[in-house]
């Protein structure tokens, strides 16, 4: 029985990159032997065990044979005779097909160290095409290591395109697609994830609403980058600079979907794209089974991001409507997420990445002012019922109008 550290922990240690993954492969052992040593079996399709103390995953060396569709359509063979090299051969990328022995020796039969040095993400074998999830995983690794200079090998990108052409992506469960998307959004360069998916044709299959934005022009005055798809990726880059929260990054990713439905005769203007986009955002979130918090924020950003951009020109009554519509008074934390997404959108434009966004602080002040108005003083005066709510709103509007005056806008 021999135990090896495999996969991400080996890869990232060689890169000097932080990792929390510790996966192990066991060669020459049977399930019975693992159980007798106190390991707890958790795998149903193939034997995976939890270490009795560290709770790390230990998998018996195995081989796989494709028999169906999707990433679960494999016949798995586990046997003490399966070698380490055979187990590594079934993996996706050469940089993930390395192992480390207790002695520190790196076992690298498929050139993972060579590709690390060349900064290339390359498939291990032609069996790469048997698992459609590898399209998403490869794109995610490209997003993770793009800042180190890594790219996807052209021949691997071609195999990814083959997987797409074979219709295999349709067999991926929505939950698994979402997991990969959210993990990619948490990387340093999530825009690369989108770019790689677009290059191999997967974006059109998985997120056609987003794919439709590329090639759609916008007015050069407000968008020097012109292309709506490019703007979206630039805004996503800005979101990364502002926050690590994936709900904000997701909202930025799909905030402009409505522009993909603008008739070409109306280009480069996109009147009412915010409202047209709501149906598309709903569709994407439903198809991907996105969490409720991600969906809620994405809808708010889609509908109200242009209101946020025009905040300094809004009258007190409209300001209060915006605060109420975004649920800012009840959920100021979500409103902060909304502001970050809008700021990323404003800065995601060619040559304007570093410009100030005073609208965010202005709306933070507006929220603070509105929240200062409570029911207590009106109730003490005997105001009740519907009149109480009207009095609170009237006072909030009055104070918000004063804020406009302080900011240099004429009272309305």
N, C-alpha and C positions, 0 to 999 in steps of 0.2 A: 504494500500500500504506500503510494507516494502522493504528497499534497503539494500543489503549486498555486501561487498567487497568479491570477490571470486578469486579462481585460483592462479596464480603465485605470486601475491602480498602478499597473506596470507602465502603461502608456504615459500617464501623467507624472509618475516618478522620473521617468527618463526625460520628460519635458521640463521638469522642475515646476510643474503646475499643481496647484492645490486640488486635492480630491478627498472625497469621503467614502468612495467605493472600495470595498474589500471583498472581492469574489474569489472563490477558491474552486479548483477542480481536483478531484480525487481519482487517481489512476490505480487500477489493480484491486479495487474493493467491491464488495457486494452490498446491497441494501441491508442485509442481515448484520454484516460486520459493523456498519455505521450505527445501527440501532443498538447493538451490543456495547458500543463505545459511548452511548448516552446522547447521540445526536437525535434531533427530532425531525421526522420526515414531514415536508410541507408540499412537495411537488406531486401533482396527480398524473400529469402526462409523462414525466420522467423524474427520477429520484433526485430531489434537492433536499438538503438537510440543514438545520440550524445548529450551530456549534452550541454545546451545553452551557458555555460561559460567555463567549463574546457575542453570540447570536448572529455571527456572520453566516453567509450562505455558502454551503459546500455542495457542489454538484458532482455526481459521478460522471466520469468521462463518457461521452456518447457520440454516436453518429446519427445523422438524420437523412431520411429519404422522402422527397416530395410525393404526396399522393392526392392532395386536394387543393382548394383555393385558399388564399389569404395567408396570414402569418402563423396560423395554427394547423394548417393542413400538412403535417409532417408525421411520418412514422419514425419513432425514436428507438434506437438500439443502444441499450446500456449493458455492458458486460465487462468483467475484469480484464478481458483481453483487449479492449479498446485502448489504443495508445494516446499519449498526449498530442502527438502530431495529428492524429485523426480527429481529435476533439477540436484542435485549433483550426483545422481546415474548414470546419463548418461555419466559422465566424464570418462577420461581414467584411471588415476592413483589415488590411495588414497591420495597421497600428493597434488594432484590438486583438490580434491573433498572436500575442506574445505571452510568455509565462515566466515566472521567476521562482527558482528553487530556493529551499531554505539556505543553501550555501551562498545565495546572491547571484548565481549564474542565470543569465537571461537565455531562455530557449526561444529562438526566433526563426522557425523554419521557412517563413514566407516573406521575409524582407521588411518586417515592420520597422526596424531601426533605420534601415536605408530610407524608407519613406518618411520617417520622422525627420531625418536630416534634410531631405528634399522638400519637406513641408507639403506632402502629397497625401490625399485621402484616396486610397486605391483599394478595389475589391480583392479579396483573397483568391477567389476562383469563380468560374462560370456559374456556380451554384448560387451566386449572389442574386440572380434573377428569380429565385424560387420564393423569396420572402418580400412582399411589397412594402412591409414596414421599413425595410432598409432604405427606401427612397427618402422617407422622412428622417430616419436616423442619420443618414449621410448628410442631408441638408442641415440638420441640427449641429452635427460636428463641425461642419463648415462655418456655421455661425459662431460656435464656441471658440474656434481657433483662428478665425479670420484675422484677428489683431496680431497674431504671431506670423501671419503670412501664408497660412495653409489654403490650398485650393483643392477642388475635386479633380481627379485625373480625367482627361477627356474620355478615355475608354470606359471608365466607371459611369460617367454622366450618360454615355451612350446606352449602357445597360439599364440605367434608371429610366431612360426614355423607352426602352423596350418593355419594361414592366408596365409603364403607363399605357403604351399602345396595346398591350395584351388585356387591358381592362382589369388588372389585378387590384388596383386601388379601391375599386368598388366593393371588395370583400373585406376591407379594413373596418372594424367596428368604430363608430363615431367616438366612443370613449377613448380609444387608443389614439386616434388622430388628435383629439383634444390634448391628451397627455403630451404628445410630441410637440404640438404647437405651443402649449404653455411653457414647456421646458425651453423651447427655442426663444420665446419671448423673454425669458430670464437670462439669456446669454448676453455677452458684450456687444454682439453685432447681429441682432435678430433680423435686420433687413437682408442679411446675406442668406438666411434661411428662405426668405421669400424669393430672392433672386435665383437661387439654385433650383427651387421648385418650378419657377417660371421657365428656366433654361431647359429643363427636361420635360416640360409639358404637364407636370403634376399640378401646378397652381390652377390651371384651367379646369381640371377634374375635381379638385378638392375645394377650391375657393374661386369659382368662376366670377363671382361678383367683384372680387378684388382684381383678378386678372383683367377684367374688362376696363379697368382704369388706365392701363398702359396704352399710350397712344392717343389719349383723350386730352386735347389742349385746354388751357385756362388762359385768362387774360394776363399778358406779360406784365402789366402794371402791378398787379398783386402777386403774381407768380412768375418771377423771372425764369424759373426752371421749366415753365410751360406745361410739361407732361404731368398729368394728374397722378399717374403711378409713381413717377419719380418723386413728386411732392410727398406722397404717402410714405415712401421709404425714408425720405429726409426727415419728415416729422417723427417717424419711429426712432431715428437716430437721436433726435432731440429729446424724445421721451426717455431714452436710456440715460441721457445726461442729467435728467431731472429727478428720476425715481427708479427704484428697483421693482416697484409694484407692477405685477403683470396685468392687473385689471386696467390700469391706466394705459399701458402699452397696447393692450388689445383694443381698447376704445380708440386710440389713435390710429391703429391699423385699419379700422373699418369705418372711420368717421365720415369719409367722403364717398361712400358707395353710391350715393344718389347721382353723382356726376357721371357714372357709367351708363345711366339711363337717359341722359340729355340727348335729344335729337341732334344729329350732326349739323343740321341747318341752324341751330341756335348757338353752336360753338363760336367763340370760347367762353361765352357766358353760361352760367348754370343756375338760373333762377329757380328757387324753391327746391334745390337739391337736398336741402336738409330734410324736408318732409318726404320727398321721394325715397330718401335713403332709409327711413325708418322701417319700411316693409322688408328691405334687403337685410338690414341688421337683424331683424327678428328671424328672418329665414336662416341666416348664417348661424345664429346662436342656437336655434332649434335643431338644425342639422348636426352641429358639432356637439350638442348637449352641453353648452357652456354653462358654468355655474351662474346662479341667479345674480350675484353681485357683479360679475363681469357683464352680464346682459344688461342689467339696469344702468350701469355707468355708460356702456356703449350707446345705449339709446339716448341718454341725456346729452352726451357729447355730440352725437349725430344731429339731434334736433336743435340744440342751443349754442353750438360753438360760434356761430356768427353773431349771435346776441352778445356773447362774451367779448368778442373782438370789438363790438360797437358800444361797450359798456359806458365809456366816458360821455357818450352822446345820448344816453337813455335818460328819459325823465324819471322823476321819483316813482310815479305810478308803475312805469314799465320795469324799473329796477326791482320793485317789490314783486311784480309778477314773475320776473326771472328767478328771484330767490325762492318764491313759492313753488314754481314749476320744477326747479331742481332739488326741491326738498331741503334747501340749505338750512332753514331754521330748525328743522328737526334733526338733520344729520349733517352737521358741519364738516365731519371728517370726509364724507362722500363729496361734499361741495369742494373741498380742498383737492380731492382727486380729479374732479371735473376741471378745476382751474389749471392743474398741471397739464392735463390733456390738451386744453385749449392753448396754453402757452407753447407746448410742443408743436401744435399745428401752426401757430403764428411764426415760429422760428424755423420751421421746416421748409424754408424757401431759399433759393440760391442767392447768396450774398447777404442774406438777412439773418443768418444763424445766431449772431451775437446781439441783435437789437433788443432794446428794452421792451418789456411787456407790462406797462403800468396798469393795464386793465385788471390784472390779477390782484394787486394790492388794493386797487380801488374797490373791487368787489368784496375783498376781505373786510375793508372798512365799512362798506355798505351793510354787510351781514352783521358786523358787530353793533352798528347803530340800530338796525332793525331788532336785534335781540334784546337791546336795552329797554325797549318798549314792552312792558308786561301788563297783565290785566289788573294787578293790585291797585294802582292809584285810581283807576276808573271804577273798580268795584267799591272802593271806599266812598266814592261820590254817589253810589247807588245805581250805577249803570249796570244793566243785566241783559241777558239774552242776546238777541241779534244785534242790538245796539252796542253791546260790549265789543263784539268782534269788529263792528264798523268803526268804533272809536279807536281801537288799536291800529287798524289799517290806516285810518286817516292820519294818526300821529306818526306812524312809520313813514308814510308818504311825505309828510311835511318835513321830517328830519332828513329824508333822503334827498329832497329838493334842496335843502340847505347844503348838503354834501356836494351837490352839483355846482352850487354857487361858489363854494370854497375852491372847487377844482377849476373854476374859470368858465363854467358853462352857464349861460343865462337861465334863470329860473323859468320853469314852464308852467 
